[in-house]
Amino acid sequence: MYDSCMQTVLDRIDDKQFDSPDEAQSSIYNTIPVEGVGEPGQSEGEG
């Protein structure tokens, strides 16, 4: 199941080649809905 979910995310990314791992990660995070990664700037255990 994980492979099919990841493939769905990768299919949404227009770029097919990246200059760095950080660029690839950024593209992936920009594609995943906020519900999938949490609110920007939040981390567990704070507060």
Secondary structure, DSSP 8 states (H G I E B T S, - for coil): -HHHHHHHHHHH-S-S--SSHHHHHHHHHHHS-HHHH-STT--TT--
